[in-house]
Amino acid sequence: MIFFRKLIEPGCAPEETAEDPTTLRGKVAAAKLPEDAQRAAEAEIARMEKTDPSVAEYAIALGYVECLLSLPWSDMAPASFDLDGAARVFDASHAGLGQVREWVLEHLAAHALGASRPFSLLVVDDEPIARANLELVLRREGHHVEVAANGEEALRRFDGQEFDLVVSDLKMDTMDGQQLLEAIRERSPETQCIIVTGFATVDSAVRAMRSGAVHYLTKPIDLDDLRAAVADVLRGRRARYRMRAPLLCFVGPPGVGKTSVGQAIAKAMNRPFVRLSLADLRDEAELRGHRRTYAGAMPGRIMQALRTAGVRNPVFMLDEMDKMGQDARSDPAMALLELLDPEQNDRFLDRYVDLPFDLSEVMFIATANDTSRMRGPLLDRLEVVPFAGYSEDEKADIASRFLLPRQLREHGLVHPRPVVADEALRRIVRDYTDEAGVRGLERELARLCRKLARLHMEGHAPLPAGLDAEQVTALLGPARYNHDRTGGGQHTGRATGLVWSEKGGEVIFVEVSTMEGSGQLILTGSLGDVLKESARIALSHLRSTPDVFGLRAVPFDRLDIHIHIPAGDVAKDGPSAGVTIAAALVSRLAGRPARADVALSGELSLGGSLLPVSGIREKVLAAARGGARTVILPQANAPDVANLRATVQRLPRIELVGSVSDALEIVLAPAAQPATKGGLDA
């Protein structure tokens, strides 16, 4: 009895669900859903009315209707096209972006111009009063309106411009509306036409419609009919020719600000920002959702993110796109093909929602560290915006303006706030970080702030008013990195090279040793296939032109040549180390010491020409961090070097050469020594 009494007590009795079918039906009616979504919701509500609430199918239908109601079918963030404001947002939150800032602002300007351009109308009528009245009415609707007194004048208006709509009288001197309509179709097929006449007949209306007129109005014109006809035409053109949101892909090493630039774009456009990490995403259903026939089905992560944003035109960041996984069951990249295709994403189909959803207003931004891992069809849909690493000056500026003030606030070091000298910030950058971005720099600044906070709390001493370089070193301890890796002097059989990696540019050393053998080429250091081919090309070129490099006396058929690249934490593959390998080979085989402070990057052809390479900014900045005094690059990379010099002040001396012989004249000692068969010189 106690058990049954508890069941019927008000506090324990099952409460009636707040989302009963009647309530849901009212919400659906008030939500102004698209026609197909409203039909689907009403069908599910009708099924709920015939189903017991305790049955699982009732909960499934309820969840589906609530999902439809929660999606932003028509909700849009208000347009904001203040380009000067966008520039201020970037300047207030970022430094060192260089070309990226200009690139993004150009995209925003084009998007703003295309979306805010008023519709252009041309009114053609030989009666001045009728022409003036039509112009006045259409201008009041917010359209750009021009007028012409006859058909010939109207055609001249099409020189150098295009109109969205022409409103023309049918009966005019010289060229009537029918002839004008046919001429417009030849000159500007995309322009729509409305014919207006005071001599309406069935035959003239049929001819006008067959010639391409979209509406046929009679005089005296009913202004409401005119407004409705114009609005109908322009509504269709807006849907057909609206400005497509750019599909940008930010590519660069970690910590260079790809995500924060996406957030700045959203702020500049006054749109919500949503981020979806694709790292190790393996199941396509996570993006597209599960069909409702499965237990526990739910919408995909795309629709869930839009539901969170609350509008259907957010800035949507697809982070770590190059790290998507793939298994035997599905490939998530295939779902992204539809998602990122402007010709398809206006009817994106989530399997759970099972209704087309318009994603064409979403501004998608992808991020990646390396595009080589991305599928070709997917990369083809994206416009790559390269993010390069920061120079030492740029890092110090970012630390002073953004990173250090944020860390001081987070650690309570604001009353008073210590002042860290510029030289101290540079020492942190130089001696405690080794990266293209600034994540490690922010970690070191946070460590410095923790040291200061602990000293203050333990000793109850006032915070220091300022910190110089020596005090920073005392707090952070011995330097972690020695960037003067290239060192000085000369080494026989070793050359300094530059490579690009996901972390930015890297300095590597190519070592060559020779020994008596049978002409075998030994390659070690976990080299990739492309790098192995570079080594073979370099050796083939030297063997084919021995007189050029003083190698006539070298017995290649009785020597084993061992090429080794000892950098264990650097991915060693890619077409950029051919000239470095050639320099190390000639240094060993001809006995000519190579300068350690000269770094090289460039690929070789069999004829000895230097081919252009990518990642010039990252490589030159890595050479500067590593203490190189001279960088040798292919002549074809001159435009990249010019762009680099325009944005970075302090750089090593850069030599542009066209052939391997020119490069070796710079890096190798001028006096040739007898060939050696020994190992690598110390």
Secondary structure, 3 states (H helix, E strand, C coil): CHHHHHHHCCCCCCCCCCCCHHHHHHHHHHHCCCHHHHHHHHHHHHHHHCCCCCCHHHHHHHHHHHHHHHCCCCCCCCCCCCHHHHHHHHHHHCCCCCHHHHHHHHHHHHHHHHHHCCCEEEEECCCHHHHHHHHHHHHHCCCEEEEECCHHHHHHHCCCCCCCEEEEECCCCCCCHHHHHHHHHHHCCCCEEEEEECCCCHHHHHHHHHCCCCEEEECCCCHHHHHHHHHHHHHHHHHHHCCCCCCEEEECCCCCCHHHHHHHHHHHHCCCEEEEECCCCCCCHHHHCCCCCCCCCCCCHHHHHHHHHCCCCCEEEEECHHHCCCCCCCCHHHHHHHHCCCCCHHHEECCCCCCEECCCCCEEEEEECCHHHCCHHHHHCCEEEECCCCCHHHHHHHHHHHHHHHHHHHCCCCCCCCEECHHHHHHHHHHHCCCCCCHHHHHHHHHHHHHHHHHHHHHCCCCCCEECHHHHHHHHCCCCCCCCCCCCCEECCEEEEEEEECCEEEEEEEEEEEEECCCCEEEECCECHHHHHHHHHHHHHHHHCCCCCCCCCCCHHHEEEEEECCCCCCCECCCCCHHHHHHHHHHHHHCCCEECCEEECCEECCCCEEECCCCHHHHHHHHHHCCCCEEEEEHHHHHHHHHHHHHCCCCCEEEEECEHHHHHHHHECCCCCCCCCCCCCC
